[in-house]
Amino acid sequence: MDFMSTVFATNYGSEEEAIQACRAIGWEVGFSLRRQNTWPPKSSGKPATYLLLECGKGGKYKDQHSSTVHGSKSRLNTSSQKTGCKFKLCLKKQEPASHWRVMPASTAEPHNHPFSNPITHSSFRAGLLKDRAGQIRQLYNGGLRPYQIADYLRRLGDQEDHNLRGLQGIHIANFLAQLRRDELAGRAPIQFLYDLLKDSSIGFFWRDTRDIEGRLTGLFIAPASSVSLWRQYWHSLLLDCTYKTNRFKMPLLNFCGSTSERMTFSIAAAFLTGEAELQYRWALSCLIELATEEGIPLPRVIVTDRELALMNALTLTALATVLHLLCRWHISKNVLAKTKAFFPKATKGGNVITRAPEFTAFLDAWASLVQAPEEDVFYKRLQAFKTAGYPPAAVAYAVDTWLDPWKDKFVACFVNRHRHFGHTTTSIIEGMHSTMKKFLWSSTGDLNSVFQRLQTFWSYQAAEIASKHQAAGHKVATSTLQPIFAKIRPNLSRWALLRIGVEFRAVPAPNTLDEKTKPPAGRCNRQHHCSFKATLGLPCRHDIFNRVKASSRGFGSVIPFEMNEVDEFWHQQRPRPRPDDAPLEPLPIRGKGRPKGSLNLERSTRREASEFEVIESIERAEAVPLPPPSTAPAALPGGTRKSTRKRKADGKADGRGRPAAAKTTANSTARGLDHLHRHGDTYEPGTEAPRQWQREEEDYDELAGETQGSIHVQLSQSYWRAIEAELDEDAELQEELDELAKGS
């Protein structure tokens, strides 16, 4: 015991000081010490005067197996550190000096085991980690897993404390578990969660619902950071459920929004015990209550999957009047999965899988049908789709399940009449779910642990969006460095400017324009906006062409676009005030000013407005709001028009038996549900499988490779043919109008 000689020769002022000195020597040598006995016992309430410390490997292993428990239920591959070591130290309090002395115990023997690194002893390791508890907690809340934290601390061991080099991931995991137990302080995890939610300083909007037994059946949580984002970007709402997030297997309904830089963010999360209409109605009512409380308008577009319970719930809330679309990507995937059985199987050559040509042609025709740019083109392609000779069962599933009841909600020619800001799928939420689950790590956590991980995720998403928007403000799309964009360029999002730049590059250069230059393909006027302008609310190539051509023909400099010609969604957002915020200072009252008739010298060098600019200004001021859109042509004065396209009295156009008036999507859900009620629901849901982002399928995209190229060519040809036909009809109509004018 020569290594203890220093301890034996020292007097210590307290019991704890003596114990720490003994343990420090033990850890330095390679063993640990623990209390074996105290006198008088602690139960007596008297101060201790005698302590007995023994080696951490003292005692013998006791078999815990029970003869009444089957061997398969017992823990296997267990181990013990006990070797029966009899090394002991005695600590005595000396009177009357009241100091403590350390000496060998009368029954002590030398160690019977080799010494080891201090980090292998739990008592030393606990003290080492306790000193770094704040750092470990910060790393854990920052998204690092236990093994990553252990690796980080081991790297620090080369510079700070060499004992850190022996840390393992399991040591950090056990320490974090101990921190959680200390944090709970005897409370149940659900009680601790509610204590956090009730803390007004954290700033969470939450609601819950319980059954008659008091069990939680629904929990809606919205963080303050997400509410702030939603207040700025309220225009779109995307809903989707994700699974395997908690040990109760409650689906997590995610309410998502999108910023003007096309970044998706989580508005709120709702844990539900099921996916029935009642649960969805409750979750939607919580969202509406949050919007009302925060003064946030209802969204302008909602995108969901074909979940009938959710769709029914939407029609029974204040969101019933909002434009509702179905995810086009999931619909195409469903058609792919459910019609595959009607075609020959794919062939495999090495690592390359080739689909049957018949199936590829069917998918090409389906994609062309869904992407039809005009209603007439859609019906022509639909007729070709039905008569192309594909298996009748495959055609029936696509038409009866999707097109007949729901075409208004996902086919391009119907959807692109409305301002959906490019949101026609919910697949962008899948990527956000992937990021969220990187923070959750496991599907076996209780609601408290899941909530704490979601807190980290919500903080991360708010910081990412703020950083992205700040970075976007430092760059300008070079294609928009034109006088025509001078007024809108400083005040629009970078994503919107990039899209406008693409439209500008589609317009011929100003120095090449003349009287014979044709406008860009497509129909875009006051009665019919092109899909780009209608869906995004941005200046399209037709608007740019008209202004550039007017300036090149000698009508003065090009007139720049104004901010009111761009949808407010793309404006550089400022935080919307809350209803309970203090108002701004009132504007000063304008005085009477200079007496009437007095001279006011003009100092501006700005030229006087041209006549056409004055006329355009008056025209904008006196413009009458357009009536609801209709496919019916305007009435012609002075006679009837001579045309083969006559409108019949029964309200059908072109003699093809379809309604002439464009349908609105406000009641498209009701029409679809009524169709299902009358004709039955032929929809076949997919089998339970990992989400698309969780695994990589060999046939991830049915439009990949050569197939995608063929569809692009087919769409382009069909699109240009439709445009040429439309231009011919316009020319024919103009000739008839000229004849009527001459006759009058």
C-alpha positions in Angstrom: 0.0 0.0 0.0 2.9 2.3 -0.6 0.8 4.4 -3.0 -1.5 5.3 -0.1 1.4 6.5 2.2 0.6 10.2 1.4 -3.0 9.7 2.4 -2.1 7.9 5.6 0.2 10.8 6.7 -2.4 13.6 6.1 -5.1 15.0 8.5 -8.3 16.0 6.8 -10.8 18.6 8.0 -14.0 16.7 7.0 -15.3 13.3 6.1 -15.9 14.2 2.4 -12.4 15.6 2.0 -10.9 12.4 3.2 -13.1 10.3 0.9 -12.2 12.4 -2.1 -8.5 12.1 -1.4 -8.7 8.3 -1.2 -10.7 8.1 -4.4 -8.3 10.4 -6.2 -5.4 8.2 -5.4 -7.4 5.1 -6.4 -8.4 6.5 -9.7 -4.8 7.6 -10.4 -3.6 4.1 -9.7 -6.4 2.3 -11.4 -9.1 1.2 -9.0 -12.2 2.7 -7.3 -13.5 2.8 -3.8 -17.0 2.7 -2.4 -18.6 2.9 1.1 -19.1 -0.4 2.8 -20.1 0.7 6.3 -20.7 3.8 8.5 -20.8 4.2 12.2 -23.1 5.3 13.8 -25.6 4.4 11.1 -27.2 7.2 9.2 -30.6 6.1 10.5 -29.5 7.1 14.0 -29.3 10.8 13.0 -25.9 11.1 14.7 -22.8 12.4 12.8 -20.5 9.6 11.6 -17.2 8.9 13.4 -16.1 5.8 11.5 -16.2 4.8 7.8 -15.1 1.7 6.0 -14.2 2.0 2.2 -13.8 -1.1 0.1 -12.5 -1.7 -3.5 -15.1 -1.3 -6.2 -14.5 -5.0 -7.2 -15.2 -6.3 -3.7 -17.9 -8.8 -3.0 -19.0 -11.7 -5.1 -21.5 -12.1 -8.0 -24.9 -13.3 -6.9 -26.9 -15.3 -9.5 -30.3 -13.5 -10.1 -31.8 -16.4 -12.1 -35.0 -17.8 -10.7 -35.9 -21.4 -11.0 -39.6 -20.4 -11.7 -38.6 -18.4 -14.8 -38.0 -20.0 -18.1 -34.5 -19.8 -19.4 -35.6 -18.0 -22.6 -36.9 -15.1 -20.4 -33.6 -14.6 -18.6 -31.0 -12.0 -19.6 -28.1 -13.6 -21.5 -24.5 -12.5 -21.9 -24.4 -10.6 -18.6 -21.1 -9.8 -16.9 -19.9 -8.6 -13.5 -16.9 -6.5 -12.3 -16.8 -8.2 -8.8 -13.7 -10.3 -8.1 -14.0 -10.7 -4.3 -11.2 -8.1 -3.7 -10.6 -7.5 0.0 -8.7 -4.2 -0.2 -10.2 -1.8 2.5 -9.5 1.5 4.1 -10.7 2.8 7.5 -11.5 6.5 8.1 -11.7 7.7 11.7 -12.6 11.0 13.3 -9.9 12.0 15.8 -11.0 13.7 19.0 -10.7 16.3 20.4 -9.0 17.8 17.2 -12.0 16.8 15.1 -9.9 15.9 12.1 -10.1 12.7 10.0 -7.3 10.1 9.5 -7.0 7.3 7.0 -5.5 3.9 7.8 -5.6 0.4 6.5 -8.5 -1.7 7.8 -7.5 -4.6 10.1 -9.0 -7.2 7.6 -7.5 -5.6 4.5 -5.6 -7.5 1.8 -3.9 -6.5 -1.4 -5.8 -6.2 -4.6 -6.5 -9.5 -6.5 -7.0 -7.9 -9.9 -5.0 -5.8 -12.4 -5.5 -2.0 -12.4 -7.4 -0.3 -15.2 -8.0 3.1 -16.8 -10.0 5.4 -14.5 -12.7 5.9 -17.2 -13.7 2.3 -16.8 -14.9 3.0 -13.2 -18.5 4.3 -13.0 -17.8 6.6 -10.1 -15.0 8.3 -11.9 -16.9 8.5 -15.1 -20.0 10.0 -13.4 -17.9 12.8 -11.9 -16.2 13.4 -15.3 -19.5 13.7 -17.2 -21.2 15.7 -14.4 -18.5 18.4 -14.9 -19.5 18.6 -18.5 -23.2 18.2 -18.2 -24.0 21.6 -19.7 -21.8 21.0 -22.7 -23.3 17.5 -23.2 -26.9 18.9 -23.0 -26.1 21.6 -25.4 -24.6 19.2 -28.0 -27.6 16.9 -27.5 -30.1 19.7 -28.0 -28.1 20.7 -31.1 -29.0 17.4 -32.8 -25.9 15.3 -32.0 -26.5 11.7 -31.1 -24.8 10.1 -28.1 -22.1 8.4 -30.1 -21.4 11.6 -31.9 -21.1 13.4 -28.6 -18.7 10.7 -27.3 -16.6 11.1 -30.4 -16.5 14.9 -30.0 -15.4 14.6 -26.3 -12.7 12.0 -27.2 -11.2 14.4 -29.7 -11.1 17.0 -26.9 -9.2 14.4 -24.7 -6.0 15.1 -26.7 -6.1 18.7 -25.7 -7.9 19.0 -22.3 -8.3 15.7 -20.4 -6.8 12.4 -21.6 -9.4 10.5 -19.5 -12.0 11.6 -22.1 -10.4 9.3 -24.7 -12.0 6.3 -23.0 -15.7 7.5 -23.3 -18.2 5.4 -25.3 -21.5 6.2 -26.8 -23.3 4.1 -24.2 -21.8 6.2 -21.4 -23.3 9.3 -22.9 -26.6 7.6 -23.5 -26.8 6.5 -19.9 -25.8 9.9 -18.6 -28.5 11.6 -20.7 -31.0 9.1 -19.4 -30.0 10.1 -15.9 -30.4 13.8 -16.7 -33.9 13.1 -18.0 -34.8 11.2 -14.8 -33.5 14.2 -12.7 -35.5 16.6 -14.9 -38.7 14.6 -14.5 -38.2 14.7 -10.7 -40.6 11.8 -10.2 -43.3 13.1 -12.6 -44.7 11.1 -15.4 -43.4 12.2 -18.9 -46.9 13.3 -19.9 -47.2 15.4 -16.8 -43.8 17.0 -17.4 -44.9 17.7 -21.0 -48.1 19.5 -19.8 -46.0 21.5 -17.3 -43.9 22.7 -20.2 -46.9 23.6 -22.4 -48.6 25.5 -19.6 -45.4 27.7 -19.2 -46.4 30.9 -20.9 -42.8 32.0 -21.2 -42.1 29.2 -23.8 -44.9 30.4 -26.1 -46.7 27.4 -27.4 -50.3 27.3 -28.7 -51.7 23.9 -27.8 -55.0 22.1 -27.4 -55.9 18.5 -26.4 -58.8 16.2 -26.3 -59.4 13.2 -24.1 -61.8 10.2 -23.8 -64.2 9.5 -21.0 -61.4 7.7 -19.1 -59.2 10.8 -19.2 -56.7 9.3 -21.8 -55.2 11.6 -24.4 -56.7 11.2 -27.8 -55.4 14.2 -29.6 -52.7 16.9 -29.0 -52.2 19.9 -31.2 -49.0 22.0 -30.7 -47.9 25.1 -32.6 -44.6 26.8 -31.7 -44.3 30.6 -31.7 -41.6 30.6 -34.3 -43.9 28.7 -36.8 -46.9 30.9 -36.0 -44.7 33.9 -36.9 -43.8 32.3 -40.2 -47.4 31.5 -40.9 -48.4 35.0 -40.2 -46.2 36.1 -43.1 -46.8 33.2 -45.5 -50.4 32.2 -45.0 -51.4 31.8 -48.6 -50.9 28.0 -49.0 -51.6 25.1 -46.6 -50.4 21.6 -47.2 -51.5 18.7 -45.0 -50.0 15.2 -44.7 -49.7 12.5 -42.0 -46.4 10.8 -41.1 -46.0 7.7 -39.0 -43.6 5.9 -36.7 -42.8 9.0 -34.6 -43.8 7.8 -31.1 -44.2 4.6 -29.1 -48.0 5.0 -29.0 -48.1 4.8 -32.8 -50.2 7.9 -33.0 -50.2 9.4 -36.6 -48.6 12.9 -36.7 -50.7 15.3 -38.9 -48.4 17.9 -40.1 -49.7 21.4 -41.1 -47.2 23.0 -43.5 -46.8 26.3 -45.3 -44.4 27.6 -47.9 -42.4 30.8 -48.1 -41.8 33.0 -51.1 -38.4 31.4 -51.5 -40.2 28.0 -51.8 -39.0 26.7 -48.4 -41.5 24.4 -46.7 -42.1 24.9 -42.9 -44.2 23.1 -40.3 -46.9 25.3 -38.9 -48.2 22.9 -36.3 -48.2 19.2 -35.4 -51.2 17.2 -34.2 -50.9 13.8 -32.6 -54.1 11.8 -33.3 -55.3 8.4 -32.2 -56.7 7.7 -35.7 -57.4 9.1 -39.1 -61.2 9.3 -38.9 -63.2 12.3 -39.9 -63.9 13.3 -36.3 -60.2 13.5 -35.5 -59.5 15.5 -38.6 -62.3 17.9 -37.8 -60.9 18.5 -34.3 -57.4 19.1 -35.6 -58.7 21.5 -38.3 -60.8 23.4 -35.7 -57.6 23.9 -33.6 -55.8 25.3 -36.6 -58.7 27.7 -37.4 -58.8 28.8 -33.7 -55.1 29.5 -33.9 -55.6 31.6 -37.1 -58.5 33.5 -35.5 -56.5 34.2 -32.3 -53.5 35.4 -34.3 -55.4 37.4 -36.9 -54.2 35.2 -39.8 -56.4 35.0 -42.9 -57.6 31.7 -44.3 -55.2 30.1 -46.9 -55.9 30.6 -50.6 -55.1 27.0 -51.6 -55.0 23.7 -49.7 -53.2 20.6 -51.0 -53.8 17.1 -49.5 -53.7 13.4 -50.5 -56.9 11.6 -51.4 -57.9 11.0 -47.8 -61.7 11.0 -47.8 -62.0 11.5 -44.1 -59.8 14.6 -44.3 -61.6 15.8 -47.4 -65.0 15.5 -45.7 -63.6 17.3 -42.6 -62.5 20.2 -44.8 -66.0 20.6 -46.2 -67.4 20.9 -42.7 -65.2 23.7 -41.5 -64.5 27.3 -42.4 -61.9 26.0 -44.9 -64.7 24.7 -47.2 -64.5 27.8 -49.4 -60.8 27.5 -50.0 -59.4 26.1 -53.2 -58.6 22.4 -52.5 -56.3 20.3 -54.7 -55.2 16.7 -54.7 -51.6 15.6 -54.8 -50.8 14.9 -58.5 -47.7 12.9 -57.7 -49.4 10.5 -55.3 -52.2 10.0 -57.8 -49.7 9.1 -60.6 -48.0 6.7 -58.2 -51.3 5.1 -57.3 -52.2 4.6 -61.0 -48.8 3.1 -61.5 -49.2 0.6 -58.6 -52.8 -0.4 -59.3 -52.6 -0.9 -63.1 -49.2 -2.6 -63.2 -50.8 -6.0 -62.8 -52.8 -5.6 -66.1 -49.6 -5.4 -68.2 -46.7 -7.8 -68.9 -44.0 -8.0 -66.3 -40.8 -5.9 -66.6 -37.7 -7.6 -67.9 -34.3 -7.5 -66.2 -30.9 -7.5 -67.9 -28.1 -7.3 -65.4 -28.9 -4.3 -63.2 -31.2 -2.6 -65.7 -35.0 -3.2 -65.4 -37.0 -2.4 -68.5 -40.8 -2.0 -68.3 -43.0 -3.6 -70.9 -43.5 -1.2 -73.9 -47.3 -1.4 -73.4 -47.0 -0.3 -69.8 -44.6 2.5 -70.7 -47.0 3.7 -73.4 -49.9 3.6 -70.9 -48.0 5.7 -68.4 -47.0 8.1 -71.1 -50.6 8.6 -72.2 -51.7 9.1 -68.6 -49.0 11.7 -67.9 -50.0 13.5 -71.2 -53.6 13.4 -70.1 -52.9 14.9 -66.7 -50.7 17.6 -68.1 -53.2 18.7 -70.8 -52.8 22.5 -71.1 -56.3 23.2 -72.4 -59.7 21.6 -71.8 -60.3 20.8 -75.4 -56.9 19.1 -75.5 -57.8 17.2 -72.4 -61.0 15.7 -73.9 -59.2 14.8 -77.1 -56.5 13.0 -75.2 -59.1 11.3 -73.0 -60.9 9.9 -76.0 -57.6 8.7 -77.4 -56.7 7.2 -74.0 -59.9 5.2 -73.9 -59.6 3.9 -77.5 -55.9 3.2 -77.6 -56.3 -0.5 -76.9 -54.9 -0.5 -73.3 -56.3 -3.2 -71.0 -59.9 -2.2 -70.1 -59.4 -2.7 -66.4 -56.4 -0.3 -66.3 -58.3 2.3 -68.3 -61.4 1.9 -66.1 -59.4 2.3 -62.9 -57.7 5.5 -64.1 -60.9 7.0 -65.4 -63.5 5.8 -62.9 -61.3 6.2 -59.8 -59.5 9.5 -60.6 -60.7 11.4 -63.7 -64.4 11.3 -63.4 -64.7 12.3 -59.7 -61.5 14.3 -59.2 -60.2 15.7 -62.5 -61.0 19.3 -61.3 -58.5 18.8 -58.5 -55.3 17.6 -60.3 -55.6 17.8 -64.1 -53.5 20.8 -65.3 -56.1 22.5 -67.6 -58.6 22.7 -64.6 -56.1 23.4 -61.8 -54.1 26.0 -63.7 -57.0 28.4 -63.8 -56.4 29.2 -60.1 -53.7 30.8 -58.0 -52.0 27.8 -56.4 -48.4 29.3 -56.4 -47.1 26.1 -58.0 -48.3 23.8 -55.3 -49.9 20.8 -56.9 -48.3 18.0 -54.9 -47.6 17.2 -51.2 -44.4 15.4 -52.0 -42.4 18.5 -50.8 -43.7 17.6 -47.3 -42.0 14.2 -47.6 -38.6 15.9 -47.6 -39.5 17.9 -44.5 -40.7 14.7 -42.8 -37.3 13.2 -43.6 -35.5 16.1 -41.9 -37.9 16.0 -38.9 -37.2 12.3 -38.3 -33.5 13.0 -38.3 -34.2 15.0 -35.2 -36.5 12.3 -33.7 -34.0 9.5 -34.2 -36.4 6.8 -32.9 -40.0 5.7 -33.1 -40.1 4.5 -29.5 -40.1 7.8 -27.6 -42.9 9.0 -25.4 -44.7 12.3 -26.3 -42.4 14.3 -24.0 -39.2 13.2 -25.6 -40.8 13.6 -29.1 -41.9 17.1 -28.2 -38.4 18.1 -27.0 -36.9 16.8 -30.2 -39.6 18.7 -32.2 -38.6 21.9 -30.3 -35.1 21.5 -31.7 -36.5 20.9 -35.2 -38.7 23.9 -35.1 -35.9 26.1 -34.0 -33.7 24.7 -36.8 -36.3 25.4 -39.5 -36.9 29.0 -38.3 -33.1 29.7 -38.4 -32.7 28.0 -41.8 -35.6 30.0 -43.4 -34.3 33.3 -41.9 -30.8 32.6 -43.2 -32.0 31.6 -46.6 -34.1 34.8 -47.0 -31.2 37.0 -45.8 -28.9 35.3 -48.3 -31.4 35.7 -51.1 -31.5 39.5 -50.5 -27.8 39.8 -51.4 -28.2 38.5 -54.9 -30.2 39.6 -57.9 -31.1 37.5 -60.9 -29.1 39.0 -63.8 -31.9 38.4 -66.2 -34.0 40.9 -64.3 -31.5 43.8 -64.6 -33.7 45.5 -67.1 -35.6 48.8 -66.9 -38.9 47.0 -67.2 -38.2 45.3 -63.8 -36.8 48.4 -62.0 -39.7 48.9 -59.7 -40.4 45.3 -58.7 -36.8 44.0 -58.5 -35.9 45.4 -55.0 -39.1 44.2 -53.5 -39.6 40.6 -54.7 -38.3 37.3 -53.5 -35.3 35.9 -55.4 -37.3 32.8 -56.5 -39.9 35.0 -58.1 -37.3 37.0 -59.9 -35.6 33.9 -61.2 -39.0 32.7 -62.7 -39.6 36.2 -64.2 -36.1 36.0 -65.7 -36.9 32.8 -67.4 -40.0 34.4 -68.9 -37.9 37.4 -70.1 -35.4 35.2 -71.9 -38.3 33.6 -73.8 -39.1 37.0 -75.4 -37.1 38.1 -78.5 -34.4 40.7 -77.9 -35.8 44.3 -78.2 -33.5 45.2 -81.1 -35.0 42.3 -83.2 -38.7 43.2 -82.7 -40.7 44.7 -85.6 -44.3 44.7 -86.8 -44.0 41.1 -88.1 -42.7 39.7 -84.8 -45.2 37.2 -83.4 -46.0 37.1 -79.7 -44.9 34.1 -77.6 -47.0 31.0 -78.0 -50.1 30.7 -75.8 -53.2 32.7 -75.2 -53.0 35.5 -72.6 -55.4 38.4 -72.4 -57.9 39.9 -70.0 -60.3 37.0 -70.4 -57.8 34.2 -70.4 -54.5 34.3 -68.5 -51.8 31.9 -69.4 -51.0 29.2 -66.8 -47.9 31.0 -65.6 -49.7 34.2 -64.8 -52.8 32.5 -63.5 -51.1 30.1 -61.1 -48.2 32.3 -59.8 -49.4 35.8 -60.2 -46.2 37.0 -61.8 -45.7 38.9 -65.1 -45.6 36.4 -67.9 -43.7 36.4 -71.3 -46.8 37.8 -73.0 -46.9 40.9 -70.7 -43.2 41.4 -71.1 -43.5 41.1 -74.9 -46.3 43.6 -75.2 -44.4 46.2 -73.2 -41.1 45.7 -74.9 -42.6 45.7 -78.4 -44.5 49.0 -77.6 -41.3 50.7 -76.6 -39.4 49.4 -79.7 -42.2 50.8 -82.0 -41.5 54.4 -80.8 -44.0 54.8 -78.1 -41.4 56.0 -75.6 -39.4 54.1 -73.0 -40.6 50.8 -71.7 -43.1 51.0 -68.9 -41.8 49.1 -65.8 -44.0 46.7 -64.0 -45.6 48.0 -60.8 -45.8 46.1 -57.5 -49.5 45.9 -57.7 -49.1 43.8 -60.8 -47.4 41.0 -58.8 -49.2 38.9 -56.3 -48.6 40.0 -52.7 -47.3 36.5 -51.8 -44.0 37.2 -53.6 -43.4 40.6 -52.0 -40.6 40.9 -49.5 -42.6 40.1 -46.4 -42.7 42.2 -43.3 -44.2 40.7 -40.1 -48.0 41.1 -40.0 -49.2 42.8 -36.9 -51.1 40.8 -34.3 -54.6 42.1 -33.3 -53.4 42.9 -29.8 -50.2 44.7 -30.9 -50.0 48.4 -30.2 -50.9 50.6 -33.2 -48.4 52.7 -35.1 -48.2 56.5 -34.5 -51.0 58.4 -36.3 -50.0 60.3 -39.5 -49.7 64.1 -39.1 -52.7 66.0 -40.4 -51.9 67.7 -43.6 -52.2 71.5 -43.5 -54.0 73.8 -45.9 -50.8 74.5 -47.7 -50.0 77.2 -50.2 -52.9 79.6 -51.1 -54.8 78.7 -54.3 -53.3 80.4 -57.4 -49.8 80.8 -56.0 -46.9 79.7 -58.2 -45.1 76.5 -57.3 -41.9 76.2 -59.3 -41.3 72.8 -61.0 -37.8 71.5 -60.2 -38.2 67.9 -61.5 -36.3 66.9 -64.7 -38.7 64.1 -65.4 -40.4 64.3 -68.8 -44.1 64.9 -69.3 -46.2 61.8 -69.7 -47.0 60.8 -73.3 -50.5 60.6 -74.4 -50.7 56.8 -74.5 -49.3 56.7 -70.9 -52.1 59.1 -69.8 -54.7 57.0 -71.5 -53.4 53.8 -69.9 -53.4 55.5 -66.5 -57.0 56.5 -67.0 -57.9 53.1 -68.3 -56.4 51.4 -65.2 -58.3 53.8 -62.9 -61.7 53.3 -64.7 -61.3 49.6 -65.2 -64.4 47.5 -64.2 -63.9 44.3 -62.3 -64.2 41.3 -64.6 -67.3 39.0 -64.2 -66.7 35.4 -63.1 -64.8 33.4 -65.8 -66.9 31.5 -68.4 -66.1 29.6 -71.5 -69.2 31.1 -73.2 -68.2 33.7 -76.0 -69.3 37.3 -75.7 -72.6 38.2 -77.5 -72.0 39.7 -80.9 -74.0 42.8 -81.8 -75.9 43.2 -85.0 -76.5 39.7 -86.1 -75.5 36.1 -85.6 -72.1 34.7 -86.3 -71.4 32.3 -89.1 -69.3 29.6 -87.5 -69.3 25.8 -87.3 -68.8 26.1 -83.6 -72.5 26.9 -82.7 -73.7 26.8 -79.2 -76.7 24.6 -78.6 -79.7 25.6 -76.5 -79.0 22.8 -74.0 -75.8 24.4 -72.8 -73.3 22.1 -74.5 -70.4 23.2 -76.7 -69.1 21.8 -79.9 -71.8 19.1 -79.9 -69.6 16.9 -77.8 -71.9 16.7 -74.8 -69.8 18.4 -72.1 -70.8 21.5 -70.2 -69.7 24.8 -71.7 -69.4 26.7 -68.5 -66.1 26.3 -66.5 -66.6 24.6 -63.2 -65.3 26.2 -60.1 -63.3 24.2 -57.6 -65.1 25.7 -54.5 -67.6 22.8 -54.7 -65.4 20.3 -56.5 -65.1 18.2 -53.4 -68.8 18.0 -53.1 -69.2 16.9 -56.7 -66.5 14.3 -56.3 -68.1 12.9 -53.2 -71.5 12.8 -54.8 -70.0 10.9 -57.8 -68.6 8.3 -55.3 -72.0 8.0 -53.6 -73.8 7.4 -56.9 -71.2 5.2 -58.7 -69.2 3.6 -55.9 -65.6 4.1 -54.9 -63.1 2.1 -56.9 -60.1 3.5 -55.3 -57.5 1.0 -54.0 -55.2 2.3 -51.3 -51.6 1.2 -51.3 -50.1 -1.3 -49.0 -48.4 -0.2 -45.8 -44.8 0.4 -46.7 -42.0 2.8 -45.8 -42.5 6.3 -47.2 -40.9 7.2 -50.5 -38.1 9.2 -48.8 -37.2 6.2 -46.5 -36.2 3.9 -49.3 -35.0 4.0 -52.9 -37.2 2.1 -55.3 -35.8 1.0 -58.6 -38.9 2.4 -60.3 -38.8 5.6 -58.2 -40.1 7.7 -61.1 -42.3 6.3 -63.8 -41.3 9.1 -66.0 -37.5 8.6 -65.8 -35.0 8.4 -68.7 -36.3 7.9 -72.2 -39.9 7.8 -71.1 -39.7 11.3 -69.7 -38.1 12.5 -72.9 -40.9 11.0 -75.0 -43.6 12.6 -72.9 -41.9 16.0 -73.2 -41.9 15.7 -77.0 -45.5 14.5 -77.0 -46.6 17.3 -74.8 -44.7 19.9 -76.8 -46.2 18.7 -80.1 -49.7 18.5 -78.7 -49.3 21.9 -77.0 -48.1 23.7 -80.2 -50.9 22.0 -82.3 -53.5 23.3 -79.8 -52.0 26.8 -80.0 -52.0 26.8 -83.8 -55.6 25.7 -83.8 -56.5 28.4 -81.4 -54.8 31.1 -83.5 -56.7 29.9 -86.6 -60.0 30.2 -84.8 -59.1 33.7 -83.7 -58.3 34.7 -87.3 -61.6 33.2 -88.5 -63.5 35.1 -85.8 -61.8 38.4 -86.7 -62.8 37.9 -90.3 -66.5 37.4 -89.3 -66.4 40.5 -87.1 -65.0 42.6 -90.1 -67.8 41.3 -92.3 -70.4 42.3 -89.6 -68.9 45.7 -89.3 -69.1 46.3 -93.0 -72.7 45.1 -93.1 -73.7 47.5 -90.3 
